[in-house]
Amino acid sequence: MDTADHIRRLAREGRVLADAAVRAGTDAEIPVCPGWRVRDLLRHTGSVHRWATGYVVEGGTVRAPLPTAPDLDGDALVDWFREGHDRLVTALGAAPADLRCWSFFPAPSPLAFWARRQAHETAVHRADAESALGGDFSPVDAAFAADGIDELLTHFHARDRSRVRSDVPRVLRVRATDTGDVWTVRITAEPVRADHAKATEPDGGRAHPAAECELSGPAERLWLALWNRLPLDAVTTTGDASLARLWQETSAV
């Protein structure tokens, strides 16, 4: 996916998030985020959007603290969220390709980083808002979901702050059955290292290095399960299920 795709996705996901928040009400509990209510979600995501906008607009080169959300609730809080989301979408769309600012994952450019990161940040939290309604999640296309899995495995949990660790080295495979994407995830006492490949071999990519456990299924369901927004039984687990549980228990961000 390119930067323009990510900006379009960010625009859509933020609108759907806000609409779900209105329907649920800001006092509604978020089942997939125990202890959070919709107001907490809006305050967090709205602050993240403003934080990201600051880098894109001002070109800051060092990490800054998240801005504090105002003491708003109800419709006023939703309006505050919408305003910050719109400003971020506008800022990314207007930013120069050679934007220089702080970022925290490897990416082709800081602009590409912020567009991708905020698209997936907002999509995951959109699912949170929808969980407060008790129904199904809005669908996402397989390519976007696979892109989100790749960001999560190859970048998000490659950071020192990730808690996905094992004193005994272990290997987890993640296979998207609809896109042909395969990730081999090495879990050790150090940060996660994940390799991404396309399963183009006649055997469906099963010639990759041996894994103790494999999670497989459509990219969208894998993406939500790996972010702990769906239970692990939403995808197929083969091999040593204790490794899947290790991921579930330690990967919360």
N, C-alpha and C positions, 0 to 999 in steps of 0.2 A: 504494500500500500504506500502511496506517496503522501506528501504533506497536505495537499489539497483534499485528498480522501479523508485524512484524519480530521481536518478542520470541519468538513461537512458532517462527519460522524459526531464530533464534539457538539456541533450546533443541534443536531437532532436529539442526542442523548440528554442534553441539558433541558431541552423543552419537555421531553417525556418525563424526566425526573420531576420537574416543577409541577406538571399536570398531575402526576401520581401523588405528590405531596398535598396538593389541593384536595384531591378526592379522599385521601386517607385522613387528613387533618394533622396538624403538627404535634398533637399529643399521642398519636398512634404509636404503638410499640413496633420495633423492627425485629421480626423473629430471627433473621439471619445475623443480626448484630446484637446479642443479648446486652441489655442495659441501655441501649440507645432508643430514643424516640425520634420521630421525623424531624422535630426541631433541632436535635443534635446533628442529624445528617445534613440539614440545610446549612447550619452554622459552619460545620466542618468543611463541606464542599465549597460553600461560598467563600470561605477564607482561603482555601487552596486556589480557587480561581483568581482571586485578587492577588495572591502571592505570585502566581505564574504570570499574570498580566504585568506585574511590576518588573520582572526580568525582561519581558519582551519589549515593553515600552521604554524602560529606563536603561536597559543594558547593564544591569548590575553584574559584577564579576565575582562576588562573594555571597555565600549563603546568608540569607536574611531570615529572621523569625517569621512565622505565620502571623498575619494581622489578626487582631482580636475581633471576633464577631460582635456586632452591637446587640444590646439587650432588647431584641425584637421577638415577636411571636405572631402566629396566625398569618393573616394575609400580608401584613407588613414584612414579615420575615421572608415569605415567598417572593414578594416584590424585590426585596434586597438581593435574594439569590438570583433572580432573573436578571437584575441589573448587572451584577458581577459576571454572570455567564455571558451575557451579550457583549460586555466590554472585552472579555477574553477572546471570544470569537472574532470580534472586529480587529483587535490588536494583532492576532495571528494572521488574519487575512491581509492586513496592511503592512506587515513586517517585511523588511528586505531579505532576500535570500541569503545575504552575507551577514545576517544578524550575529552579533557577538555578545554573549552573556553567559552567566553561570548555568551549568546543567550538571546532572549527576549520573547519567548513563552514557556510554559510548553511543554516538549517533552520527549520521552524515553531516549534521550541522545542529547548532543550538535550536534553530527554528524547527527542524524536523523532530528533535527531541521533545520540545514542549508541545507541539501539536499531537504527537503520538501519545505522550504520557498523559496529557489532559483528556484526550479522547477516551482512553481506557480507564482513567480515574473516574471520569463521569459516567461511563457505561456501567462499571461495577456498582457505583452508588445509585445509579438509576434502578438497577436490580434491587438494591436495598429498599428504595422507596416503594417499589412495586410489591415487595414482600409484605409491606404493611397493609396491603389491600387483600392479601390472602389468595390471590389468583395466580395465573401463570405469568412468567416473565415475557416481556416483549421480545420477539425474535431478533437475532442479529445474524448477518450473513456469515457463512463459514469462513470466508477469507479474513474478515475482521476478527472473528473469534480465534483463529489460528495465529493471527498477528499478536493478539493479546496473550495467548499461551507463550509465544516466543519471547515477548517482553518479560513476562513473569519469570520464566525459567532461565533465560540466558542473561538477564540484566537485574531484575528486581532481587532475586535470591542469590545473585552472585556478589552482593554487597556484604560487607563485614557485619552489618546489623542483622542479617538474616539469622533466625534461630534454627534453621533446618540443618542439623548436624548429627553425626554419628561417629562414635569413637572407632567403630569397626566399619571400614569402607563398604558402601552398598551402592547398587545400581538400580535405578528405576527407569522404566521405559514409559513414554507417553506417546500414544499413537492416535492421530485423528483419522478416522476411517473414511471421512468424506473428502478430505483435502489431500491425503497422502503424506501429510507432515508427520515426522517421527523425531522425538527428542530422547536422547540418552542422557539421563540425569545422574551424575556421580555425587553421592552424598558422603562426606567425610567429616573430620573434625575441623576442616577449613570451609570457607564459603562454597556453596554449590557450584559445580561446573556442569553446564549442559551443552550438548552438541545437537545441532539441528540438521536434519537431512530430509530429502524427499524419498518416499518409498516407491521408487520407480522400478525396482527389480521385479522379475517375474514372480518371486515368492512373496511379494508384498512388503519387502523390506525386512523380513525376518532374519536376514543374514547379518544384521548389525550385532555388535558385541553383546554377549549374554547379559541379561538382566534378571534380577531375583523376582521382580514384580513388574507387571505391565498394566497400565490403565489405558483403555481404548474406548472409543465411541465417537460420535459426531463432535466436531470441534466446539460447537456452542456449549454442549453439555460438559465437555472436558474443561473448558475455560471456566465455567461457573463452579464446577466441582473443585478445581484446583485453587480457586479463590474462596472455597468453603461457602459458596452461596447455594450449592446443591449438595446433598449427601453423597458419599462415595458410591452408594449403590445405584446412583443415577448413571454410572458408567460401568463398564465391564472390568473387573479386576481378576487377573490371572497370576498365579505364582504366590509368593509369600505376602499375604495381606497385612502382615505387621509393618511392612515398609510403607504401604499406603496409609496406614494409621499414623505412622511417624510423620508423614507429610501433613496429614490432617491436624495433628496435635501441635505441630511446631511452626507451621507456615503462616499463621495469622499475622497480618501486618498492623 
